[in-house]
């Protein structure tokens, strides 16, 4: 697995965080990108997502939201979504993704709640979930 796609709803909170954490942890030899199922194309990340990431030493401020498309899904060796509903939506539209789409929180059987338009504590919780599960995915990706 060399091409990793991280998805959420708007591509301004959770998936950019996952993208940048994975990119930093994986280093050279891997390509990580993110997109949204209902993205506000070219929007920057949510200010609170940027703040929380910066507090943990990660700068996601230059991210621009993208809408997921067929080319991205074909390109990806692994597609990571934030919620079971997102996985279900993708599989209904694209059943051929069955073997390569997983929830970011699959190892603990949890969804990562959307912090959009919620208080800072929701962004902190999303950060904690994503950063906790990133080493699991890094290990899986590097072993493949």
N, C-alpha and C positions, 0 to 999 in steps of 0.2 A: 504494500500500500504506500504509494508515494503522493497521491493527490487526495486531499481531505477537504470536504465541504461541510461547513457548520451552518445550520439553519435555525432561524427562529421566526417570529412573526414579522417584525418591522426592520430587522437588521440594524438596530440602533442601540441595543442594550446587551442582550445575552450573547448572540452569535458573534459580534465583534470581540467580546471578551474571550470567548472560547477560541476564536481564530488567533488572536494575538498571544494567548497563553500557549496554545499548541505550537504556534510558529516559533516562539521563544524556546520552548522545551525541546522541540524536535531538531531545530537547527538546519544545517545544510542537507540537501538531498531530498527534501520534502517540500511540497507546495500546499499551503493552507489558504483557503479563502472562505468567506462567509457571504450569505445572502438571506433574503427574507421571503416568506411565502406571500406576504402582503407589504412589501417594502415601500417606503417613501423614498424613491430613487434619488440618489445624490445628497440626501440629508446626512449631516454629521451625526455622531453618536450623541445620545442623551447626555446632558451636562453632568448629571449625577453619576452616570456610568463612567464618564471620564474621570470625575473626582475620586470615586472609589478605586478605580484601577490605578490612578496616579499615587494614591495613598499606599498602594501595594507594589509600587515600583514599575508599573506598566503603563505606557503611554498609548492610548487608543484614539487620541484626538484627531488624527489625520484620516480616520476611516470615513468612507463614503458608502452609504447604503446602496445595495444592489438587489434587484428582483431576481429570484431564482429562475432559471430557464433550462430548456432541454439540453443545451450544450454543456452547461455546468453539471447536470446530473449524469450525463454520459461520460464526462471528463473524470468525475470523482470515482476513486476506488473505495471510499468510505464516506457516507453521509451521516452526520450526527445532528439530531434534532433535539429540541429542549423538552418536548411534551409528547405523550402517547398520541394525542389527537393530531399532532403534526405528522407523526409517522403514519397514522391511519389515512390522513388526507393524501399524503404522497403515494401510498400503496394503492389507494383507490384509483388515482389518476395514472400511476406508473407501476403496475404490478411487477415489472421486471427489476425493480429496485429491491425486492424482497431480501436478497442476500447481502445488501450493502448499506441498508439504512438502520440506524440504531439510535436509541435515546442516549443523550450524554450521561444521564444518571442511571443507565441500565444496570450497572453493577450493584446498585442499591435499590433497584426497582422504584425509582422516584422521578417525578417530573421536576424541572427547574422552573419555579413560578416566575411569571412575567412581572418585572418591577415597574414597567411603564406607567407613568402618572401616579406612582405610589411614593410613600416617604423614603427617605434615605435608608432606613432599616431594610426595606425590600431589596434595594440595590446591594446592600451589604450581604444579605442572605443569598442572593443570586451569585454574587462573587464567591462566597464561601462554598456553595455547591459546585460551581464550575471549577474553581481552583482545586477542590478536593478530588474531583473525578478526573482531572487532566492527567495526573500520573498514570492512572489506569489505562487511558487511551494511548498515551505515549508508549507504554510498555507493549500494548497490543499491536500498535502500528509498527514499532521497531522489530517485533518478533515475526511479522508477516513477510 
